[in-house]
Amino acid sequence: MLEVNLNPQFADLLKHHGINVDITEEFINTDLPDNVKFRARTVYQEVNEIISSRLDVMAKTDKGEEIYESCGDYGATIEEAVNNNFQNFSSSSLHPLLAALGCIDPHTYDQITIEEWEISGKNWKVYIGNLVPKILSDRQNTIAPPLEFFDSFESGIKSQQLTNRLHWFRGYYSQLDNEITNREFLMDNELVAETDMIFSAIPILSNVKFYSCRNFIILKDKTAFFPTVSPHP
């Protein structure tokens, strides 16, 4: 696997969301609360004359939290693959990540849902990203993500023991023809052992050659985290 440093490109993305940045040799320093800094790269390889690539983004706070999130994709060239990576990341994980870390850009909040959940006896502020499906089907414009996916994801999160001030989750599954081939429930960068059970209710969609869906959610303990300023009056 080959690697490309994408800190300059990711820094530009942050600047578009009103975040001041300073790029050092290793990190992108920002003016977000908790001195949040980022690192971005892509790793790629050629597979059957197509570039297979994965965007890796790390966010690190001065309290020790390290959030890792990745988006994979393909392209005819490295540039096309990287652009697809950034598009996927921007559609799914970017905005809940920035909002949870203190970004106050109004556009960021337009792209997410914010709720409050009570879990483990604590009140949590929940930053929910978009459901992002990928579809290969004869009826690709009519297939919405099954309700069971998000319902299972939410229930799975609420069943976890949450003890930190910040937790992050990624849910993902894929279907190839008439079989669900991959289920992924990540908590704080680790695969949860009960993943298959948590996503056992996801139905098989008909007339699908390939279908996948992902969702990214961050939870903040409302009593332990830094205060944030609302982007709206």
C-alpha positions as CSV (number, residue, x, y, z in Angstrom):
1,M,0.0,0.0,0.0
2,L,1.2,3.5,-0.9
3,E,0.5,6.5,1.2
4,V,-0.1,10.2,0.4
5,N,-0.2,13.0,3.0
6,L,-3.5,14.9,2.6
7,N,-3.1,17.5,5.4
8,P,-3.1,20.5,3.0
9,Q,-6.3,19.3,1.3
10,F,-8.0,18.6,4.6
11,A,-6.9,21.9,6.0
12,D,-8.6,23.6,3.1
13,L,-11.8,21.7,3.9
14,L,-11.6,22.9,7.5
15,K,-11.1,26.5,6.4
16,H,-14.2,26.3,4.3
17,H,-16.0,25.6,7.6
18,G,-14.7,28.7,9.3
19,I,-11.9,27.0,11.2
20,N,-8.5,28.7,11.4
21,V,-5.6,26.2,10.7
22,D,-1.9,26.0,11.0
23,I,-0.2,23.1,9.3
24,T,3.0,21.6,10.9
25,E,5.0,18.7,9.7
26,E,2.6,16.1,11.2
27,F,-0.6,17.8,12.2
28,I,-3.2,20.5,11.3
29,N,-3.6,22.7,14.4
30,T,-6.9,24.5,14.7
31,D,-8.6,27.1,16.9
32,L,-11.3,24.6,17.9
33,P,-11.8,24.1,21.7
34,D,-9.5,21.6,23.4
35,N,-6.8,22.5,20.9
36,V,-8.2,19.9,18.4
37,K,-5.7,18.9,15.7
38,F,-6.1,16.7,12.7
39,R,-4.1,14.4,10.5
40,A,-5.3,13.1,7.1
41,R,-3.8,10.7,4.6
42,T,-4.8,8.3,1.9
43,V,-3.5,4.8,1.4
44,Y,-4.0,3.2,-2.0
45,Q,-3.1,0.4,-4.4
46,E,-3.9,-0.6,-7.9
47,V,-6.5,-3.5,-8.2
48,N,-7.4,-4.7,-11.7
49,E,-6.3,-1.4,-13.2
50,I,-8.5,0.5,-10.8
51,I,-7.1,2.6,-7.9
52,S,-8.5,1.4,-4.5
53,S,-8.0,4.0,-1.9
54,R,-8.9,4.7,1.8
55,L,-9.0,8.2,3.4
56,D,-7.9,8.1,7.1
57,V,-8.6,11.1,9.3
58,M,-7.5,11.4,12.9
59,A,-8.8,14.1,15.3
60,K,-6.9,14.5,18.6
61,T,-7.8,16.7,21.6
62,D,-5.5,17.8,24.3
63,K,-7.6,15.6,26.7
64,G,-6.2,12.5,25.0
65,E,-9.2,11.5,22.8
66,E,-8.2,10.2,19.4
67,I,-11.0,9.8,16.9
68,Y,-10.1,7.8,13.8
69,E,-12.5,7.6,10.8
70,S,-11.9,6.1,7.3
71,C,-13.7,6.1,4.0
72,G,-12.8,3.8,1.1
73,D,-13.5,4.1,-2.6
74,Y,-12.2,3.5,-6.1
75,G,-11.2,5.6,-9.1
76,A,-9.6,5.4,-12.5
77,T,-6.8,7.6,-11.2
78,I,-5.4,8.5,-7.7
79,E,-6.9,11.9,-8.0
80,E,-10.4,10.5,-8.8
81,A,-10.2,8.0,-6.0
82,V,-9.1,10.7,-3.5
83,N,-11.9,13.0,-4.6
84,N,-14.4,10.1,-4.0
85,N,-12.9,9.5,-0.6
86,F,-13.4,13.2,0.4
87,Q,-16.9,13.2,-1.0
88,N,-17.8,10.2,1.0
89,F,-16.2,11.6,4.2
90,S,-18.0,15.0,3.7
91,S,-21.3,13.2,3.2
92,S,-21.1,11.1,6.3
93,S,-18.6,11.8,9.0
94,L,-17.2,15.3,8.6
95,H,-20.1,17.4,9.9
96,P,-20.9,15.4,13.1
97,L,-17.2,15.3,13.8
98,L,-16.7,19.1,13.4
99,A,-19.9,19.9,15.3
100,A,-19.0,17.7,18.3
101,L,-15.5,19.2,18.4
102,G,-16.8,22.8,18.7
103,C,-17.2,24.1,15.1
104,I,-19.9,26.8,15.0
105,D,-20.2,27.1,11.2
106,P,-24.0,27.1,10.5
107,H,-23.6,25.0,7.4
108,T,-22.1,22.2,9.6
109,Y,-25.3,22.1,11.7
110,D,-27.5,22.0,8.6
111,Q,-26.0,18.7,7.6
112,I,-26.6,16.8,10.9
113,T,-29.2,15.9,13.5
114,I,-28.7,16.7,17.1
115,E,-30.5,14.8,19.8
116,E,-30.2,14.1,23.6
117,W,-30.1,10.6,24.9
118,E,-30.0,9.2,28.4
119,I,-27.5,6.3,28.6
120,S,-25.8,4.7,31.6
121,G,-27.4,7.3,33.9
122,K,-25.9,10.2,32.0
123,N,-27.3,12.7,29.6
124,W,-25.6,12.8,26.2
125,K,-25.6,15.2,23.3
126,V,-25.7,13.2,20.2
127,Y,-24.4,14.3,16.8
128,I,-25.8,12.1,14.1
129,G,-24.5,12.2,10.5
130,N,-26.3,11.3,7.3
131,L,-27.1,7.8,6.3
132,V,-24.9,7.3,3.3
133,P,-25.9,4.4,1.0
134,K,-24.1,3.0,-2.1
135,I,-26.3,1.2,-4.6
136,L,-25.9,-1.0,-7.6
137,S,-29.3,-2.0,-8.8
138,D,-31.8,-1.8,-11.6
139,R,-33.9,0.4,-9.4
140,Q,-31.2,2.3,-7.7
141,N,-33.1,5.6,-7.4
142,T,-35.9,4.0,-5.3
143,I,-34.0,2.2,-2.5
144,A,-33.9,4.0,0.8
145,P,-31.8,2.7,3.7
146,P,-33.9,0.1,5.7
147,L,-35.2,1.6,8.9
148,E,-33.9,-1.5,10.7
149,F,-30.3,-0.3,10.1
150,F,-30.5,3.0,12.0
151,D,-32.9,1.5,14.6
152,S,-30.4,-1.3,15.3
153,F,-27.5,1.2,15.4
154,E,-29.2,3.4,17.9
155,S,-30.2,0.5,20.1
156,G,-26.7,-0.9,19.9
157,I,-25.2,2.4,21.1
158,K,-27.7,2.7,24.0
159,S,-26.7,-0.9,25.1
160,Q,-23.0,0.0,25.6
161,Q,-21.3,1.0,28.8
162,L,-20.4,4.6,28.3
163,T,-17.9,6.0,30.8
164,N,-15.8,8.5,28.9
165,R,-16.8,12.1,28.2
166,L,-16.7,11.4,24.5
167,H,-17.6,8.3,22.4
168,W,-17.8,7.8,18.7
169,F,-19.5,5.1,16.7
170,R,-19.6,3.9,13.1
171,G,-22.3,1.6,11.7
172,Y,-21.9,-0.1,8.4
173,Y,-23.3,-3.0,6.5
174,S,-23.2,-4.3,2.9
175,Q,-25.3,-6.7,0.8
176,L,-24.1,-8.5,-2.3
177,D,-26.9,-10.1,-4.3
178,N,-29.1,-11.8,-1.7
179,E,-26.6,-12.0,1.1
180,I,-25.5,-9.5,3.8
181,T,-21.7,-9.9,3.5
182,N,-20.4,-7.4,6.0
183,R,-21.6,-5.9,9.3
184,E,-19.5,-3.4,11.3
185,F,-20.3,-1.7,14.6
186,L,-17.3,0.3,15.8
187,M,-17.2,2.0,19.2
188,D,-14.2,4.3,19.9
189,N,-12.3,2.7,17.0
190,E,-12.9,-0.9,18.2
191,L,-15.2,-3.5,16.7
192,V,-17.9,-4.4,19.2
193,A,-18.1,-8.1,19.8
194,E,-21.9,-8.2,19.5
195,T,-21.9,-6.6,16.0
196,D,-23.6,-9.5,14.2
197,M,-26.4,-9.6,16.9
198,I,-26.9,-5.9,16.9
199,F,-27.4,-5.8,13.1
200,S,-29.2,-9.2,12.9
201,A,-32.6,-7.5,12.1
202,I,-31.4,-5.8,8.8
203,P,-33.5,-7.2,6.0
204,I,-32.3,-8.6,2.7
205,L,-33.3,-6.1,-0.1
206,S,-34.7,-7.4,-3.3
207,N,-33.3,-6.8,-6.8
208,V,-30.0,-5.5,-5.5
209,K,-26.6,-6.3,-7.0
210,F,-24.8,-4.4,-4.3
211,Y,-26.0,-2.2,-1.4
212,S,-24.2,-0.7,1.5
213,C,-25.0,1.9,4.1
214,R,-22.9,3.7,6.8
215,N,-23.6,6.1,9.6
216,F,-21.3,8.0,12.0
217,I,-22.4,9.3,15.4
218,I,-20.6,11.1,18.2
219,L,-21.8,11.3,21.8
220,K,-20.7,13.9,24.3
221,D,-21.3,13.8,28.1
222,K,-23.2,17.0,28.6
223,T,-21.7,17.6,32.1
224,A,-18.1,16.9,31.3
225,F,-17.3,18.5,27.9
226,F,-16.3,22.0,26.9
227,P,-19.1,24.5,26.3
228,T,-20.1,25.2,22.7
229,V,-21.6,28.2,21.2
230,S,-24.8,27.7,19.2
231,P,-24.5,28.6,15.5
232,H,-28.0,30.1,15.6
233,P,-29.2,33.0,17.7
